[in-house]
Amino acid sequence: MLKLKEGFDLHRDAVLEILRKEASVCRMTEYSEAVDARLLNIESDGGILYSWKGATGTTRIGKYDQNTKQNKLLYTFDKQVCVSSCSLNKEETLLAVSLAQNVRGEERLKPISKCLTLLIEIHPINNTKVLKAVDCRVKVQFLHQDGDRKSVLESHLLLFAEDGYVDLYHVLLSKHEGYRVVMANPERLSKTAERIVEDFCWVQWDGHTQRLHYLTFKDKYLLRCVQFQPNNNCETVLELHLNLPANSFPTVKFVNLGFDHYHDKKPSRELVRMRVFTNPIGSLCVFYSQPLKDKKELIYTVVLVHKDCTKRFRVDLASDGSSQNSQQPHPLFIPIGYYVLVYLQGHFLHCINTRQQEMLCYSLFFSGHDVNSGLQCQSADISVLHAEGRPTCLLELVSGKINAVQLSSDFLLQILRSDTCSRWPGSAADPQRLAALHCLLVYMGNDPKLELKIMSWVCDNVNTIESFDLIQEFILASWYRIGYNRFLGLDKVLPFSSIFEKKEVPGCLLDVPGVCCTNGFHAEPVFKGKTRGLLHFWSELQCNTERTKSLDALMHSRYRTSHIQAEWDKLKSEKKPSSHMDHMEENAKKVLSMVDTWCLEKKLVPLFQEEDHQQRLLIGLTVDKLREHINRHLPRLGKKKIDSLVINYVAKLVSILQVTRFLHFKDS
């Protein structure tokens, strides 16, 4: 199901270099002692921070640059310390470090705090300032700096405390001798601190987008989203109530703030796992798992804010025959494009389509022996690294390996070819094939070779699918791909499936074996601040949410070919040329200029002959009515984008019709 691409390897990319450096320090040909290297953080520029124990009783912090493949020593402590969190500013002049201090033996009698947070000048080495000395864990993270500024004389540091608050430090810098950058008035650092979150029980930091998501609880759980702007100002832009059980987070949970449980020998006790995922096009999803009931089932919920809906899934864990263990299962939420995978090792893998959520048949579900994730580690030993607009990576916490993850087109093709579904009788396999077909065509369909493989399968199996029209499904899914990348809401306006033309949806497409789904309350986000025109993502998300509500309220928002039947009959009956016909002809010319011929096996196949007058009129009429329909429901796209979308849309339809017809004729 998944395809892993090898990336960073702590041993290969860092430890081998560390051993060479330690051998040089000790003046040895080879250093064989354990260095206890540990990953600490991944910065927004991709830099990987790690620490290790030095040969001379020191602890060192280094950085691996994924672009240059080079390691750099950042700082050395003159004694061995336990670094629990670390962050580096963009200019690599300041290092924020949290140290977990020992409180064993005689030290227990001393007034010593459990966590010491330092701000260190590393270029040049000069001041070290204590920011916090507290009895709870502290995580540190520098903000992005404005990349357009030539001279950066300030840095901004977030400090997350396990006691449930977040502080923002504004660190002013000064230049000495033209090149030495040092802290200005370090003794006043504490007075620059600004408390931006007062009381949280769960927090997630997204470094690439500079967004902070956190949960608070009074009478119910409230999710707040804070956006940091390029000038480092921040504002709360979204509030959303979540229907979580009380006491879902008995201890504070950090997400994407270093690797908290990297050093733990035992998994931390968690009642709920939760993640927030966003997409640049303006979508926001909240995934969270519910407590298990006697470990016989797992309940997880997805709130699709951009679709104004909530779905609750329940999976029976006892029925798959998997071995049960005494530990709390750790489901992983893995975003891949606009899909999110819910994965519980040895039990199930659910690939949820967050764009086409109306029916379960657009999502893939595998359980028991059908689960083929490609992952080797236990779920509790994997951390999901997600940055909006970038490939999702999986970190193996024990080995320190980071691998990019994507869906496997070969595996999806196997589902189409029935090898995976052969144990299911008749139409029981149709939901899997339908979901796999959409994933291949819409999400992966930019590969011409892959598209031809799918075309060939369609032609071979056109009469074997019972619950949906295979050729129509292929055409509409391919057709829909043209616009889905840029415009959310098209699935409510354009047909992306043949199922919606049916008077009654087949029962097998409504229920997926192994998973039960119930639709919960509608998502009711409250947008705050200056979302419109100021912050592109939040403006898009608000528009998408409002558009979804308005389109759901309409009876016939999705375009149907039957809409043009009456006008087509009228147009065919006209005997004399008219300005209306001329307009249809101009529309057809724009489409056919893009698909005059199709090169297949070095043969040019003419699509339409000059005398195909009625077909040209039909193409022109389709363009006209489709343009009118989108203008009515999605006017915000603008005339130019709508015209381009419609012409490309119909051109793709004509191309697919012709090639599919040619392949079918050739094979017969």
C-alpha positions, 0 to 999 in steps of 0.5 A, a space after each residue: 500500500 505504501 512506498 517508502 523512499 530512503 532519506 536521512 539515516 542517523 547512523 549513516 549520515 551523522 554517527 559515522 562522521 561523529 566517530 571520525 571526529 571523536 577519534 581525531 579529538 582522542 588522537 586515535 585511528 579509530 574510536 569504538 566507544 558508544 556515542 549515544 547519538 539522539 535526534 532532537 529536532 527538525 527545523 523548517 529549513 530541513 536541518 536536523 539537530 542531534 546530540 551525542 556524548 563526546 569522548 572527553 566527558 562532554 555533550 555536543 550538539 550538531 546539525 545535518 544539512 539535508 541539502 549539502 549533506 554536511 554535518 556541522 558542530 554547533 556547541 559543546 557542553 563541558 560535561 555530559 548533560 541530557 538535552 531534551 529539546 533544541 532549536 537553532 535560529 535561521 542565522 545559526 547564531 543562537 541555540 535554544 536548549 532544554 536540559 533534563 537535570 538529574 535529581 538522584 542521590 545527594 542531588 535530591 537534597 539540593 534545590 534543583 529544578 528538573 528542567 533548565 532552559 538556556 539561550 546560548 550564543 554560538 557564533 561567536 561563543 559568548 553569553 549563555 542566558 537562563 530562560 527557565 528553571 522549572 519542574 516540568 518539561 519545556 520545549 523550545 522552537 525558533 520562529 521563521 525570520 523574514 527571508 527578504 530582510 538583508 540584516 536580521 537583528 532579532 530572533 523570536 523563540 517559542 517556549 512550550 511548558 508542560 504546565 500548559 502555557 506558551 511564551 514568546 521571547 523577542 531576542 534583540 541582537 546587535 552587531 560588533 566589529 561588523 560581523 559579531 552578532 550578540 544578544 543585546 541586553 541579555 539581562 532583560 530577556 525575561 521582560 520581553 516574554 509575551 504569554 500567547 497561550 495560557 492553558 493548554 492540554 494538547 499542542 501542535 506546532 507546524 514549522 513550515 506554515 508557522 501555525 500553532 494549534 492547541 486545545 483548551 478545556 473548560 466545559 468542553 474542548 476548544 481547538 484554537 489555531 494561531 497564525 504567525 505572520 512574516 513580521 512575527 506578529 500572531 493572532 488566533 484565526 480559528 476556534 473549533 469545539 471538539 466532541 472529546 470525552 472529558 479527561 481525554 488528556 490526563 497529561 499535557 501532550 506535545 506534537 511535532 516539538 522534538 521527539 518527546 518519547 524518543 528516549 522513553 523505554 515505555 510508551 507514554 500513557 495516552 487516552 487520545 491521539 490527535 493531529 491537525 492537517 492542512 493543505 495549501 488549497 485551503 483544507 483543514 482536517 482534525 483527526 483524533 482517536 477515542 479510548 478503547 472499550 476493552 481493547 476490542 474496538 478503535 473509534 476515531 473521528 475526522 472533522 473536515 472543516 473545509 467540508 463542514 462535516 464530521 465522521 466517526 469511524 468504529 473498527 472491530 479489532 477482535 474479529 481480525 484474529 490479530 494477537 492482542 497485547 497489554 499495551 495501548 494501541 497507537 494508531 498513526 495518522 499519516 497524510 499523503 496528498 489529500 488522503 489521510 491514512 489511519 494505521 494500526 499495525 496488525 489490525 487495519 489500514 484506512 485510507 480516507 479521502 478528505 475531498 470526496 467524503 460523501 460515501 465510504 466507497 471513495 476511501 480504501 479500507 484493509 484489515 487483518 492479512 490485507 494490511 500491507 503498509 510496508 512499515 517494519 516498526 511498531 506504531 509506537 516507535 514511529 513519528 509522523 513528520 508532516 509539513 504542508 506542501 511537502 512529502 510526508 516522512 516517517 521517523 523510526 524513533 529507535 534507529 533514527 531513520 527518516 523515510 518519505 512515504 507515498 501511496 504505491 501505484 503498483 498496489 492500487 493496480 493490483 486491486 483493479 486487476 482483482 488479484 487482491 480482491 479475488 476472495 470477495 464474491 461478486 460486487 463485494 470487491 467493487 468499493 475497493 476497485 472504485 476507490 483505487 480507480 479514483 486514487 489512481 486517476 485523480 491523485 496519481 493520474 498525471 503519469 501518461 504510462 499509468 493512465 494507459 495501463 488503467 485504460 487497458 484494464 477498463 477495456 478488458 473489464 468493461 462488463 465485469 463491474 456490477 455496481 457502477 459504470 466503469 467507462 463513465 467512472 474512468 471518464 469523469 474521474 480523469 475529467 475531474 483531475 484537471 481542476 481538483 488541484 487548484 479549486 476546492 468545491 469542484 466536487 460539489 459542482 462538477 460530476 466526478 462519479 457516475 454514481 450520482 446519475 443513479 436513482 438509487 446507489 447500490 448497497 455495496 457502495 454504501 457499506 464497507 466491510 470492516 468499518 462502521 461510519 456515522 455522520 456526526 455534528 456539522 463542523 462549526 468553526 469560528 473564524 477570527 481576526 483578519 482572515 480575508 485578504 491578509 492570510 491566504 490560507 485562512 481566507 481560502 479555508 473560510 471561503 471553502 467552508 462557506 461555499 460548502 454550506 451554500 452548495 449543500 443547501 441547493 438541490 441541484 448544485 452538481 452539473 448533470 448532462 441531462 441539464 442540456 437535453 432540452 436545449 440540445 433537442 432545440 439546437 438539433 431542430 434548427 435548420 438554418 445557421 444562426 448566431 447561436 450556432 456560430 457561438 457553439 462552433 467557436 466553443 468547439 474550435 477552442 476545444 478541438 484545437 487542443 485535441 485535433 489528433 492523438 498519437 497512439 503507437 505512432 499512429 495519428 488518430 483523427 478525433 473528428 472529421 469536418 462533416 461531424 457538424 452535430 458532434 461539434 455543436 454538442 461540444 460547443 453546447 457542453 462548453 457553454 452550459 458548463 461555463 454557465 453552471 460554474 459561473 453560477 456556483 463558483 463565481 469567485 474563480 473569475 471569468 479567465 480561470 473558469 474559461 480555462 477550466 471548462 475548455 480543458 475539462 471538455 478537451 480532456 473528455 473528448 480525448 478520453 472518449 476517443 482513445 478509449 474507443 480506439 483501444 476497445 476497437 483495437 482489442 476487439 
